[in-house]
Amino acid sequence: MLRSAVERQLEIVGEALAQLARIDPASASEIKEFRRIIGFRNILIHGYAEIDHRIVWGVLETKLPVFQMPKRCLAVRNKAHQASEVYLNRSL
């Protein structure tokens, strides 16, 4: 259960960062290794081959500070989320 929760949170972070990179590349580039984070998300989501859960846990233990977004990036991400909600509501 914990493994699944950790992987899901990493997927969410990677997706948010991918959206941020599309909307505001300058803000995304402030996050060290942002392209690798997005790539890691893609591996988790699409399950390329079989996921080695020891590697996932190792990433969590060694790279967690990289996943902590600066406040400015979080603000941009929130704007992107709001914009997507408006778009979805219009299309319904």
Contacts in CASP RR format, 6 or more apart in sequence:
PFRMAT RR
TARGET T0000
AUTHOR 0000-0000-0000
METHOD contacts of the structure
MODEL  1
MLRSAVERQLEIVGEALAQLARIDPASASEIKEFRRIIGFRNILIHGYAE
IDHRIVWGVLETKLPVFQMPKRCLAVRNKAHQASEVYLNRSL
3 53 0 8 1.000
3 56 0 8 1.000
3 57 0 8 1.000
6 56 0 8 1.000
6 57 0 8 1.000
6 60 0 8 1.000
7 44 0 8 1.000
7 51 0 8 1.000
7 56 0 8 1.000
10 40 0 8 1.000
10 41 0 8 1.000
10 44 0 8 1.000
10 56 0 8 1.000
10 59 0 8 1.000
10 60 0 8 1.000
10 67 0 8 1.000
11 41 0 8 1.000
11 44 0 8 1.000
11 45 0 8 1.000
13 37 0 8 1.000
13 41 0 8 1.000
13 67 0 8 1.000
14 37 0 8 1.000
14 38 0 8 1.000
14 39 0 8 1.000
14 40 0 8 1.000
14 41 0 8 1.000
15 41 0 8 1.000
15 45 0 8 1.000
16 77 0 8 1.000
17 28 0 8 1.000
17 31 0 8 1.000
17 34 0 8 1.000
17 37 0 8 1.000
17 38 0 8 1.000
17 41 0 8 1.000
17 69 0 8 1.000
18 38 0 8 1.000
18 41 0 8 1.000
19 77 0 8 1.000
19 80 0 8 1.000
19 84 0 8 1.000
20 27 0 8 1.000
20 28 0 8 1.000
20 73 0 8 1.000
20 76 0 8 1.000
20 77 0 8 1.000
20 80 0 8 1.000
21 28 0 8 1.000
21 34 0 8 1.000
21 38 0 8 1.000
23 76 0 8 1.000
23 79 0 8 1.000
23 80 0 8 1.000
24 76 0 8 1.000
27 70 0 8 1.000
27 72 0 8 1.000
27 73 0 8 1.000
27 76 0 8 1.000
28 34 0 8 1.000
28 73 0 8 1.000
30 70 0 8 1.000
30 72 0 8 1.000
30 73 0 8 1.000
31 37 0 8 1.000
31 66 0 8 1.000
31 69 0 8 1.000
31 70 0 8 1.000
31 73 0 8 1.000
32 66 0 8 1.000
33 63 0 8 1.000
33 66 0 8 1.000
37 66 0 8 1.000
37 67 0 8 1.000
40 59 0 8 1.000
42 48 0 8 1.000
43 51 0 8 1.000
44 51 0 8 1.000
44 56 0 8 1.000
69 77 0 8 1.000
END
